[in-house]
Amino acid sequence: MIKHVVSWEFAKENKATNLLRMKALLEELPELIPEIVDYEVGLNIKDSELAMDMVLISAFADEAGLQAYAKHPGHRRVVEELHQVTSKAVIVDYKT
């Protein structure tokens, strides 16, 4: 199993709106991409200088599944939109 974890810091402009919109777009992907085994999107609830604004925790059977997800047109579209409204992203991929 491969876990793919991404957290984002959103730009301040229209932050609340963008958070909800991007969460909704990310949550559509499991219906489009059969390689997704598990998928969770969460919004930060803690006020801290160290906190990111949103996190994605996803799982794939293997590296091939993660690569299929990364190349999927639906995923690419969401990533392009995320680049427009975020100021930082941190990614960790690991095997379980």
Backbone as CSV, one residue per row, in Angstrom:
resi,resn,N_x,N_y,N_z,CA_x,CA_y,CA_z,C_x,C_y,C_z
1,MET,0.854,-1.181,0.000,0.000,0.000,0.000,0.893,1.235,0.000
2,ILE,0.509,2.227,-0.791,1.203,3.511,-0.845,0.268,4.582,-0.286
3,LYS,0.757,5.326,0.672,0.012,6.477,1.200,0.593,7.737,0.560
4,HIS,-0.302,8.625,0.154,0.065,9.892,-0.477,-0.584,10.988,0.361
5,VAL,0.244,11.819,1.002,-0.251,12.864,1.897,0.224,14.213,1.364
6,VAL,-0.722,15.123,1.202,-0.398,16.468,0.719,-1.073,17.466,1.643
7,SER,-0.348,18.501,2.038,-0.969,19.590,2.786,-0.661,20.898,2.071
8,TRP,-1.613,21.817,2.147,-1.499,23.087,1.438,-1.701,24.268,2.374
9,GLU,-1.002,25.323,2.060,-1.235,26.640,2.649,-1.878,27.467,1.541
10,PHE,-3.021,28.043,1.821,-3.748,28.808,0.814,-3.382,30.290,0.871
11,ALA,-3.426,30.933,-0.286,-3.224,32.380,-0.364,-4.347,33.059,0.421
12,LYS,-4.067,34.216,0.964,-5.039,34.912,1.804,-6.258,35.415,1.027
13,GLU,-6.081,35.787,-0.230,-7.181,36.317,-1.037,-8.238,35.233,-1.280
14,ASN,-9.477,35.511,-0.887,-10.608,34.588,-1.052,-10.344,33.215,-0.420
15,LYS,-9.613,33.200,0.663,-9.167,31.945,1.274,-10.325,31.015,1.643
16,ALA,-11.316,31.501,2.341,-12.415,30.647,2.797,-13.157,30.029,1.612
17,THR,-13.436,30.829,0.618,-14.124,30.347,-0.583,-13.284,29.323,-1.319
18,ASN,-12.003,29.620,-1.485,-11.116,28.712,-2.209,-10.934,27.384,-1.477
19,LEU,-10.854,27.430,-0.156,-10.738,26.195,0.623,-11.932,25.265,0.365
20,LEU,-13.120,25.810,0.453,-14.318,24.991,0.253,-14.425,24.485,-1.184
21,ARG,-14.085,25.325,-2.140,-14.152,24.928,-3.554,-13.154,23.829,-3.861
22,MET,-11.920,23.985,-3.383,-10.894,22.990,-3.685,-11.166,21.677,-2.941
23,LYS,-11.697,21.758,-1.737,-12.063,20.536,-1.010,-13.108,19.764,-1.806
24,ALA,-14.110,20.472,-2.307,-15.165,19.826,-3.097,-14.601,19.199,-4.376
25,LEU,-13.708,19.894,-5.053,-13.108,19.350,-6.275,-12.280,18.105,-5.978
26,LEU,-11.489,18.153,-4.926,-10.691,16.980,-4.550,-11.588,15.792,-4.206
27,GLU,-12.689,16.051,-3.534,-13.572,14.970,-3.115,-14.316,14.316,-4.280
28,GLU,-14.295,14.918,-5.450,-14.892,14.313,-6.647,-13.978,13.257,-7.268
29,LEU,-12.687,13.312,-6.980,-11.727,12.456,-7.673,-11.910,10.951,-7.437
30,PRO,-12.278,10.486,-6.260,-12.451,9.030,-6.104,-13.486,8.424,-7.058
31,GLU,-14.483,9.194,-7.456,-15.476,8.701,-8.414,-14.899,8.610,-9.826
32,LEU,-13.849,9.374,-10.096,-13.262,9.426,-11.433,-12.068,8.513,-11.615
33,ILE,-11.377,8.196,-10.516,-10.087,7.500,-10.606,-10.181,6.180,-9.838
34,PRO,-10.307,5.064,-10.555,-10.513,3.776,-9.885,-9.321,3.292,-9.064
35,GLU,-8.136,3.804,-9.302,-6.954,3.375,-8.551,-6.951,3.846,-7.106
36,ILE,-7.796,4.802,-6.760,-7.859,5.302,-5.385,-8.487,4.241,-4.486
37,VAL,-7.750,3.833,-3.459,-8.233,2.841,-2.491,-8.916,3.541,-1.318
38,ASP,-8.336,4.638,-0.852,-8.884,5.402,0.266,-8.546,6.866,0.039
39,TYR,-9.427,7.764,0.498,-9.250,9.175,0.165,-9.956,10.033,1.201
40,GLU,-9.241,10.970,1.792,-9.819,11.850,2.808,-9.234,13.245,2.648
41,VAL,-10.115,14.246,2.665,-9.694,15.641,2.583,-10.188,16.339,3.835
42,GLY,-9.283,17.060,4.517,-9.668,17.747,5.744,-9.197,19.189,5.756
43,LEU,-9.994,20.029,6.418,-9.645,21.433,6.605,-9.144,21.634,8.027
44,ASN,-8.100,22.415,8.173,-7.501,22.675,9.478,-8.488,23.364,10.415
45,ILE,-8.485,22.941,11.681,-9.350,23.568,12.682,-8.550,24.241,13.797
46,LYS,-7.224,24.191,13.713,-6.378,24.729,14.783,-5.672,26.001,14.301
47,ASP,-5.748,27.037,15.097,-5.072,28.285,14.778,-3.634,28.205,15.282
48,SER,-2.694,28.020,14.363,-1.288,27.889,14.723,-0.426,28.362,13.558
49,GLU,0.686,28.986,13.869,1.620,29.409,12.829,2.191,28.219,12.073
50,LEU,2.209,27.056,12.688,2.771,25.858,12.068,1.765,25.094,11.214
51,ALA,0.485,25.417,11.343,-0.561,24.650,10.679,-0.690,25.003,9.201
52,MET,-1.003,23.986,8.410,-1.370,24.174,7.015,-2.899,24.287,6.974
53,ASP,-3.450,24.680,5.834,-4.885,24.943,5.740,-5.727,23.717,5.365
54,MET,-5.178,22.838,4.531,-5.934,21.682,4.076,-4.987,20.504,3.890
55,VAL,-5.518,19.280,4.106,-4.713,18.082,3.936,-5.485,17.054,3.115
56,LEU,-4.749,16.306,2.332,-5.282,15.160,1.607,-4.501,13.937,2.061
57,ILE,-5.217,12.903,2.469,-4.593,11.631,2.824,-5.235,10.588,1.921
58,SER,-4.430,9.978,1.044,-4.970,9.021,0.095,-4.124,7.761,0.086
59,ALA,-4.719,6.681,-0.422,-4.023,5.404,-0.457,-4.236,4.733,-1.810
60,PHE,-3.191,4.012,-2.240,-3.189,3.309,-3.516,-2.575,1.934,-3.294
61,ALA,-2.999,0.956,-4.063,-2.508,-0.409,-3.889,-1.005,-0.504,-4.104
62,ASP,-0.494,0.297,-5.038,0.930,0.220,-5.372,1.372,1.506,-6.075
63,GLU,2.636,1.560,-6.426,3.192,2.751,-7.092,2.511,3.016,-8.425
64,ALA,2.148,1.947,-9.138,1.468,2.105,-10.424,0.122,2.821,-10.235
65,GLY,-0.582,2.497,-9.163,-1.844,3.171,-8.869,-1.648,4.642,-8.576
66,LEU,-0.608,4.971,-7.821,-0.300,6.367,-7.524,0.056,7.118,-8.799
67,GLN,0.818,6.483,-9.680,1.203,7.121,-10.944,-0.017,7.337,-11.848
68,ALA,-0.920,6.370,-11.882,-2.147,6.518,-12.677,-2.968,7.697,-12.163
69,TYR,-3.056,7.829,-10.857,-3.748,8.957,-10.219,-3.088,10.275,-10.613
70,ALA,-1.768,10.322,-10.522,-1.031,11.553,-10.819,-1.215,11.993,-12.267
71,LYS,-1.361,11.047,-13.169,-1.480,11.361,-14.598,-2.922,11.554,-15.066
72,HIS,-3.874,11.210,-14.229,-5.284,11.274,-14.629,-5.682,12.723,-14.935
73,PRO,-6.406,12.953,-16.037,-6.805,14.324,-16.401,-7.607,15.042,-15.312
74,GLY,-8.446,14.326,-14.591,-9.209,14.955,-13.506,-8.296,15.451,-12.404
75,HIS,-7.305,14.653,-12.057,-6.333,15.056,-11.045,-5.520,16.244,-11.538
76,ARG,-5.063,16.192,-12.763,-4.253,17.285,-13.326,-5.033,18.605,-13.288
77,ARG,-6.332,18.552,-13.596,-7.167,19.758,-13.593,-7.233,20.359,-12.189
78,VAL,-7.430,19.513,-11.177,-7.515,20.001,-9.792,-6.161,20.567,-9.353
79,VAL,-5.076,19.896,-9.705,-3.738,20.384,-9.351,-3.498,21.768,-9.945
80,GLU,-3.893,21.960,-11.201,-3.711,23.280,-11.830,-4.485,24.357,-11.080
81,GLU,-5.693,24.034,-10.655,-6.481,25.004,-9.892,-5.871,25.264,-8.518
82,LEU,-5.361,24.214,-7.883,-4.700,24.391,-6.584,-3.506,25.329,-6.699
83,HIS,-2.749,25.210,-7.768,-1.593,26.095,-7.963,-2.002,27.567,-8.028
84,GLN,-3.222,27.835,-8.453,-3.700,29.210,-8.568,-4.064,29.837,-7.219
85,VAL,-4.401,28.999,-6.225,-4.939,29.536,-4.968,-4.110,29.184,-3.730
86,THR,-3.013,28.451,-3.915,-2.182,28.086,-2.771,-0.818,28.759,-2.852
87,SER,-0.205,28.907,-1.691,1.123,29.523,-1.629,2.209,28.509,-1.281
88,LYS,1.804,27.325,-0.790,2.785,26.311,-0.406,2.098,24.948,-0.363
89,ALA,2.855,23.917,-0.727,2.378,22.540,-0.605,3.519,21.680,-0.078
90,VAL,3.161,20.682,0.731,4.131,19.726,1.256,3.566,18.338,0.960
91,ILE,4.422,17.457,0.417,3.966,16.121,0.015,4.850,15.055,0.660
92,VAL,4.192,13.988,1.117,4.905,12.810,1.614,4.229,11.582,1.015
93,ASP,5.024,10.717,0.381,4.557,9.419,-0.106,5.329,8.350,0.651
94,TYR,4.616,7.348,1.164,5.310,6.294,1.901,4.588,4.964,1.750
95,LYS,5.322,3.885,1.981,4.768,2.539,1.906,4.323,2.084,3.296
96,THR,3.222,1.358,3.324,2.736,0.806,4.591,2.744,-0.713,4.522
